[in-house]
Amino acid sequence: MSGETVESYSEVADEQLDEIQARDPDLYNDILTICELIFTQPARAQSMSTAISTHDGIVLRLAVPGQAPYKVFWTSTEPRIEAVFPHP
């Protein structure tokens, strides 16, 4: 995907995505579609996300369509993908 760097993903998210890619390529592709939306249209992605308050600040949570309960957790300042995992 254009416009993103290694720093666009936390170490945790990078490890999670590697594991998902090896286990479930369809889920991996669906997650990458959401990541692309976050990087190319962050305002739209933010409007579709819910917010979680953490001790480090606000983290946004965006559902992966058709792949419930998987969510992409991200921060909007860069934007940056922080984590990807099943979450209610």
N, C-alpha and C positions, 0 to 999 in steps of 0.2 A: 504494500500500500504506500502511496506517495505521501510525503510530508511528515512521516513519523520516524523517530529515531529509537535507538535502544533505550534511551532515557524515557521514552514515552510509556514504558512498561516497568513496573516495579519488579524486583527480583522474584517476589512471591508470585506475581501474575505470570511472569515468564516461565517459571517452573510449572505452574498449574496448566498453562497452555501447552507446554511440551507434553505433559502427561495426557491431556485430553486429545491432542493430535494423534498420539500413539494408540489410544484406546478407542476413540470415536471420531473419525474424520468428518462426519456430517455435523456433529455438534461443534467441532472445531471451526468449520466453515461458517456456521451460523453465528458463532461468537465473533469471528473476524468481521462479519458484516456489521455487527453492532459496534465493534471497535472503529471501523471505518466511518460510521455515522458520527461517533464521538469526535474523531479527529477532523472530519471534513465539515460537520455541521454541529459544532458544540452547543450552540444556542437551542437548536431543535432537540438535540439529545437531552439537554438539561430540562427542557419543558416536558419531556416524556419520562423523566426519572423521578424517583422519590429521594429524599435527603435523609441522611442519618448523621446525627451529631456524635462525634467521637472526641476523645481527649486531644487529638491532633487537629480537630476542625471538622468541617462538613465533608462527608463522602456521599457521592451520588450513587444510586443503585438503579440500573436499567435492566429490565427483563429481556431474556433472549427469546423472541417469538418462536413458538412451536417447540421449545425446549425447556418447559417448566420442570423443575423450579430453578433452573440456572439463571444467575444474575451476573452482570458485569459491574464491579464497583470501581468508581473513578472519581478523580478530583478535577475540577474545572479550571484551575488556575493555569495549567500548562497546555492542554489537558493531559492527564496521565492515567493509565489503567493500573489500578492498585491490586485487584484480585478478581478471580472468576471462580464461582463455586455455587452449588445448589443452596438456595436460601428461600425460606417462605416469604 
